[in-house]
Amino acid sequence: MAVKWNDWKYLIAYVAPLAAITGIYVKGHWSFAGIYVGFLLIPLFEILSPVSPQNLPAEEEEKKETSRFFDLLLYLNLPLLYLLIGYYLFTVAEGGVACFRDPGHDAQHGVDCRNDRH
């Protein structure tokens, strides 16, 4: 099955972890980037995006269940999570993190780990 343009919306699952990695790298107030994205931007996007009240037809649902695209999206999430945790622990062990950044990093990694459970 070919991947439809509408299926690419599932890449939004990678926005919060990438925001968390960016927050660690940029530092400062951006250390809360994962929280900003996870609790502000994604819910706002979901509220503003159009929703279809209809379910998928049975044959299209079956095609999506067997699609490798969705399996790939799911399986790439775990290495990204480990990369994020490793980068976070490396940054903490390196030292030099200001007091206000620690809660931001801790909170966003807690949220990322919780959101990656499937």
MDAnalysis code that builds the backbone (N, CA, C; Angstrom):
import MDAnalysis as mda
import numpy as np

u = mda.Universe.empty(354, n_residues=118, atom_resindex=np.repeat(np.arange(118), 3), trajectory=True)
u.add_TopologyAttr("name", ["N", "CA", "C"] * 118)
u.add_TopologyAttr("resid", np.arange(1, 119))
u.add_TopologyAttr("resname", ["MET", "ALA", "VAL", "LYS", "TRP", "ASN", "ASP", "TRP", "LYS", "TYR", "LEU", "ILE", "ALA", "TYR", "VAL", "ALA", "PRO", "LEU", "ALA", "ALA", "ILE", "THR", "GLY", "ILE", "TYR", "VAL", "LYS", "GLY", "HIS", "TRP", "SER", "PHE", "ALA", "GLY", "ILE", "TYR", "VAL", "GLY", "PHE", "LEU", "LEU", "ILE", "PRO", "LEU", "PHE", "GLU", "ILE", "LEU", "SER", "PRO", "VAL", "SER", "PRO", "GLN", "ASN", "LEU", "PRO", "ALA", "GLU", "GLU", "GLU", "GLU", "LYS", "LYS", "GLU", "THR", "SER", "ARG", "PHE", "PHE", "ASP", "LEU", "LEU", "LEU", "TYR", "LEU", "ASN", "LEU", "PRO", "LEU", "LEU", "TYR", "LEU", "LEU", "ILE", "GLY", "TYR", "TYR", "LEU", "PHE", "THR", "VAL", "ALA", "GLU", "GLY", "GLY", "VAL", "ALA", "CYS", "PHE", "ARG", "ASP", "PRO", "GLY", "HIS", "ASP", "ALA", "GLN", "HIS", "GLY", "VAL", "ASP", "CYS", "ARG", "ASN", "ASP", "ARG", "HIS"])
u.atoms.positions = np.array([
    [0.845, -1.186, 0.000],
    [0.000, 0.000, 0.000],
    [0.884, 1.239, 0.000],
    [0.549, 2.161, -0.854],
    [1.281, 3.425, -0.910],
    [0.863, 4.305, 0.266],
    [1.811, 5.057, 0.764],
    [1.535, 5.955, 1.875],
    [0.843, 7.194, 1.325],
    [-0.303, 7.503, 1.904],
    [-1.069, 8.669, 1.469],
    [-0.590, 9.906, 2.207],
    [-0.856, 11.050, 1.630],
    [-0.468, 12.324, 2.240],
    [-1.053, 12.453, 3.644],
    [-2.250, 11.965, 3.850],
    [-2.930, 12.047, 5.138],
    [-2.229, 11.215, 6.220],
    [-1.475, 10.195, 5.818],
    [-0.785, 9.334, 6.785],
    [0.431, 10.001, 7.405],
    [0.963, 11.010, 6.774],
    [2.158, 11.686, 7.282],
    [1.885, 12.455, 8.568],
    [0.612, 12.647, 8.907],
    [0.290, 13.353, 10.145],
    [0.775, 12.590, 11.377],
    [1.031, 11.304, 11.228],
    [1.501, 10.507, 12.358],
    [2.952, 10.828, 12.732],
    [3.633, 11.577, 11.897],
    [4.988, 12.026, 12.235],
    [4.985, 13.025, 13.383],
    [3.822, 13.558, 13.725],
    [3.739, 14.506, 14.834],
    [4.170, 13.859, 16.147],
    [4.159, 12.539, 16.204],
    [4.630, 11.840, 17.411],
    [6.105, 12.099, 17.669],
    [6.835, 12.524, 16.652],
    [8.267, 12.782, 16.799],
    [8.574, 14.231, 17.144],
    [7.596, 15.089, 17.148],
    [7.834, 16.513, 17.400],
    [8.248, 16.751, 18.852],
    [7.578, 16.144, 19.816],
    [7.909, 16.372, 21.226],
    [9.309, 15.864, 21.580],
    [9.706, 14.646, 21.177],
    [11.079, 14.231, 21.471],
    [12.131, 15.110, 20.790],
    [11.863, 15.535, 19.564],
    [12.817, 16.418, 18.887],
    [12.884, 17.779, 19.560],
    [11.760, 18.253, 20.083],
    [11.767, 19.503, 20.839],
    [12.559, 19.336, 22.127],
    [12.470, 18.172, 22.747],
    [13.232, 17.911, 23.966],
    [14.728, 17.888, 23.678],
    [15.134, 17.256, 22.595],
    [16.547, 17.236, 22.212],
    [17.023, 18.654, 21.913],
    [16.204, 19.423, 21.226],
    [16.553, 20.811, 20.942],
    [16.678, 21.608, 22.227],
    [15.775, 21.374, 23.175],
    [15.828, 22.075, 24.450],
    [17.092, 21.789, 25.232],
    [17.561, 20.554, 25.170],
    [18.805, 20.203, 25.853],
    [19.983, 20.890, 25.172],
    [19.970, 20.898, 23.842],
    [21.084, 21.447, 23.086],
    [21.164, 22.971, 23.210],
    [20.031, 23.646, 23.072],
    [20.017, 25.113, 23.078],
    [20.136, 25.660, 24.499],
    [19.539, 24.963, 25.448],
    [19.543, 25.326, 26.876],
    [18.727, 26.594, 27.120],
    [18.906, 27.202, 28.262],
    [18.145, 28.402, 28.614],
    [16.679, 28.071, 28.812],
    [15.839, 28.998, 28.439],
    [14.396, 28.791, 28.580],
    [13.876, 27.716, 27.628],
    [14.677, 27.371, 26.636],
    [14.270, 26.324, 25.711],
    [14.354, 24.936, 26.333],
    [14.888, 24.844, 27.553],
    [14.930, 23.530, 28.206],
    [13.520, 23.015, 28.487],
    [12.535, 23.905, 28.441],
    [11.132, 23.511, 28.611],
    [10.440, 23.252, 27.269],
    [11.195, 23.150, 26.180],
    [10.606, 23.014, 24.842],
    [9.697, 21.796, 24.717],
    [10.083, 20.674, 25.313],
    [9.232, 19.483, 25.244],
    [7.891, 19.698, 25.914],
    [7.890, 20.467, 26.996],
    [6.637, 20.780, 27.691],
    [5.789, 21.723, 26.849],
    [6.437, 22.740, 26.251],
    [5.698, 23.680, 25.397],
    [5.010, 22.945, 24.255],
    [5.748, 22.064, 23.629],
    [5.201, 21.339, 22.479],
    [4.130, 20.345, 22.920],
    [4.428, 19.562, 23.956],
    [3.511, 18.499, 24.378],
    [2.208, 18.986, 24.974],
    [2.252, 20.132, 25.669],
    [1.056, 20.597, 26.355],
    [0.430, 21.849, 25.757],
    [1.104, 22.480, 24.806],
    [0.532, 23.673, 24.176],
    [0.325, 23.498, 22.674],
    [1.394, 23.215, 21.951],
    [1.287, 23.181, 20.491],
    [0.501, 21.986, 19.960],
    [0.787, 20.788, 20.457],
    [0.074, 19.610, 19.947],
    [-1.419, 19.657, 20.263],
    [-1.826, 19.986, 21.512],
    [-3.274, 20.103, 21.750],
    [-3.928, 21.214, 20.908],
    [-3.223, 22.316, 20.716],
    [-3.761, 23.388, 19.880],
    [-3.925, 22.913, 18.444],
    [-2.949, 22.185, 17.956],
    [-3.020, 21.618, 16.610],
    [-4.203, 20.650, 16.486],
    [-4.426, 19.827, 17.496],
    [-5.536, 18.875, 17.457],
    [-6.883, 19.568, 17.492],
    [-6.974, 20.664, 18.239],
    [-8.232, 21.407, 18.310],
    [-8.544, 22.078, 16.979],
    [-7.518, 22.619, 16.330],
    [-7.725, 23.381, 15.101],
    [-7.798, 22.525, 13.840],
    [-7.341, 21.293, 13.897],
    [-7.361, 20.451, 12.701],
    [-8.753, 19.860, 12.494],
    [-9.155, 19.707, 11.236],
    [-10.478, 19.136, 10.955],
    [-10.528, 17.650, 11.309],
    [-11.684, 17.210, 11.777],
    [-11.882, 15.828, 12.185],
    [-13.031, 15.240, 11.380],
    [-12.817, 14.053, 10.873],
    [-13.869, 13.363, 10.135],
    [-14.662, 12.483, 11.109],
    [-15.988, 12.584, 11.098],
    [-16.786, 11.752, 12.015],
    [-16.919, 10.303, 11.541],
    [-16.442, 10.003, 10.348],
    [-16.597, 8.658, 9.797],
    [-15.372, 7.804, 10.097],
    [-15.604, 6.534, 10.319],
    [-14.515, 5.573, 10.462],
    [-14.015, 5.182, 9.084],
    [-12.839, 4.606, 9.041],
    [-12.299, 4.120, 7.773],
    [-13.113, 2.927, 7.294],
    [-13.234, 2.762, 5.983],
    [-13.856, 1.528, 5.475],
    [-13.022, 0.321, 5.892],
    [-13.634, -0.819, 6.012],
    [-12.967, -2.027, 6.515],
    [-11.745, -2.403, 5.684],
    [-11.839, -2.289, 4.360],
    [-10.702, -2.676, 3.519],
    [-9.526, -1.705, 3.673],
    [-9.811, -0.426, 3.846],
    [-8.730, 0.546, 4.052],
    [-8.100, 0.378, 5.433],
    [-8.912, 0.063, 6.428],
    [-8.386, -0.190, 7.774],
    [-7.460, -1.403, 7.772],
    [-7.835, -2.437, 7.042],
    [-7.004, -3.633, 6.949],
    [-5.679, -3.327, 6.246],
    [-5.719, -2.481, 5.217],
    [-4.483, -2.090, 4.523],
    [-3.553, -1.317, 5.453],
    [-4.124, -0.452, 6.273],
    [-3.291, 0.321, 7.203],
    [-2.698, -0.569, 8.285],
    [-3.413, -1.592, 8.693],
    [-2.892, -2.509, 9.710],
    [-1.693, -3.290, 9.195],
    [-1.639, -3.560, 7.911],
    [-0.530, -4.326, 7.338],
    [0.551, -3.438, 6.727],
    [0.390, -2.139, 6.803],
    [1.354, -1.211, 6.214],
    [2.650, -1.169, 7.018],
    [3.755, -1.265, 6.345],
    [5.075, -1.198, 6.989],
    [5.390, 0.217, 7.474],
    [4.768, 1.214, 6.881],
    [5.008, 2.606, 7.257],
    [4.703, 2.831, 8.731],
    [3.578, 2.343, 9.193],
    [3.182, 2.543, 10.585],
    [4.046, 1.713, 11.535],
    [4.459, 0.531, 11.090],
    [5.393, -0.265, 11.894],
    [6.718, 0.467, 12.041],
    [7.188, 1.053, 10.952],
    [8.449, 1.792, 10.985],
    [8.358, 2.983, 11.936],
    [7.254, 3.705, 11.880],
    [7.080, 4.830, 12.799],
    [7.110, 4.366, 14.250],
    [6.496, 3.261, 14.531],
    [6.460, 2.731, 15.882],
    [7.839, 2.266, 16.336],
    [8.541, 1.549, 15.473],
    [9.837, 0.988, 15.859],
    [10.940, 2.035, 15.930],
    [10.821, 3.139, 15.222],
    [11.822, 4.203, 15.306],
    [11.682, 5.027, 16.581],
    [10.556, 4.917, 17.241],
    [10.325, 5.675, 18.468],
    [11.235, 5.214, 19.605],
    [11.481, 3.932, 19.713],
    [12.294, 3.412, 20.809],
    [13.756, 3.872, 20.734],
    [14.432, 3.763, 19.581],
    [15.799, 4.291, 19.534],
    [15.859, 5.799, 19.805],
    [14.854, 6.521, 19.348],
    [14.819, 7.955, 19.613],
    [14.687, 8.226, 21.101],
    [13.882, 7.441, 21.788],
    [13.724, 7.595, 23.232],
    [15.035, 7.301, 23.959],
    [15.733, 6.230, 23.560],
    [17.021, 5.918, 24.181],
    [18.066, 6.996, 23.894],
    [18.058, 7.521, 22.695],
    [18.957, 8.623, 22.360],
    [18.679, 9.827, 23.238],
    [17.420, 10.133, 23.419],
    [17.008, 11.266, 24.243],
    [17.438, 11.072, 25.705],
    [17.214, 9.903, 26.251],
    [17.612, 9.630, 27.634],
    [19.136, 9.686, 27.774],
    [19.861, 9.106, 26.821],
    [21.316, 9.140, 26.870],
    [21.870, 10.552, 26.782],
    [21.317, 11.338, 25.886],
    [21.755, 12.727, 25.740],
    [21.450, 13.524, 27.001],
    [20.296, 13.283, 27.591],
    [19.913, 13.952, 28.840],
    [20.878, 13.579, 29.965],
    [21.149, 12.294, 30.132],
    [22.055, 11.853, 31.196],
    [23.480, 12.363, 30.971],
    [23.912, 12.407, 29.726],
    [25.226, 12.963, 29.413],
    [25.295, 14.440, 29.800],
    [24.242, 15.185, 29.502],
    [24.197, 16.607, 29.834],
    [24.205, 16.821, 31.344],
    [23.465, 16.014, 32.075],
    [23.428, 16.139, 33.531],
    [24.791, 15.780, 34.125],
    [25.412, 14.715, 33.626],
    [26.711, 14.295, 34.141],
    [27.807, 15.307, 33.814],
    [27.634, 16.006, 32.699],
    [28.615, 17.011, 32.288],
    [28.636, 18.196, 33.234],
    [27.506, 18.478, 33.880],
    [27.410, 19.591, 34.828],
    [27.200, 20.912, 34.120],
    [27.186, 21.963, 34.905],
    [27.019, 23.287, 34.335],
    [25.598, 23.619, 33.933],
    [24.625, 22.906, 34.480],
    [23.229, 23.175, 34.157],
    [22.656, 24.057, 35.252],
    [22.030, 25.153, 34.855],
    [21.471, 26.086, 35.831],
    [20.292, 25.452, 36.566],
    [19.996, 25.964, 37.764],
    [18.944, 25.386, 38.614],
    [17.573, 25.401, 37.944],
    [17.255, 26.460, 37.195],
    [15.920, 26.515, 36.597],
    [15.793, 25.591, 35.407],
    [16.899, 25.132, 34.860],
    [16.831, 24.227, 33.714],
    [16.599, 22.786, 34.144],
    [17.078, 22.406, 35.314],
    [16.890, 21.026, 35.769],
    [15.427, 20.611, 35.813],
    [14.542, 21.408, 36.413],
    [13.128, 20.997, 36.394],
    [12.570, 20.900, 34.984],
    [13.004, 21.772, 34.098],
    [12.542, 21.705, 32.709],
    [12.984, 20.440, 32.032],
    [14.253, 20.087, 32.187],
    [14.755, 18.856, 31.584],
    [14.084, 17.639, 32.200],
    [13.981, 17.626, 33.533],
    [13.358, 16.479, 34.205],
    [11.910, 16.303, 33.773],
    [11.169, 17.392, 33.731],
    [9.753, 17.322, 33.365],
    [9.575, 16.862, 31.929],
    [10.361, 17.417, 31.015],
    [10.153, 17.044, 29.621],
    [10.564, 15.606, 29.362],
    [11.556, 15.083, 30.064],
    [11.926, 13.683, 29.858],
    [10.920, 12.752, 30.502],
    [10.342, 13.158, 31.593],
    [9.266, 12.366, 32.174],
    [8.075, 12.285, 31.240],
    [7.743, 13.401, 30.629],
    [6.627, 13.428, 29.679],
    [6.960, 12.601, 28.452],
    [8.168, 12.732, 27.929],
    [8.548, 11.967, 26.746],
    [8.532, 10.469, 27.006],
    [9.046, 10.051, 28.148],
    [9.046, 8.622, 28.475],
    [7.616, 8.118, 28.647],
    [6.766, 8.914, 29.242],
    [5.374, 8.517, 29.437],
    [4.625, 8.456, 28.110],
    [4.883, 9.406, 27.216],
    [4.167, 9.452, 25.944],
    [4.641, 8.388, 24.966],
    [5.820, 7.819, 25.163],
    [6.316, 6.810, 24.245],
    [5.853, 5.409, 24.594],
    [5.091, 5.248, 25.675],
    [4.541, 3.925, 25.991],
    [3.446, 3.607, 24.986],
    [3.475, 2.405, 24.466],
    [2.437, 2.017, 23.487],
    [1.726, 0.800, 23.976],
])
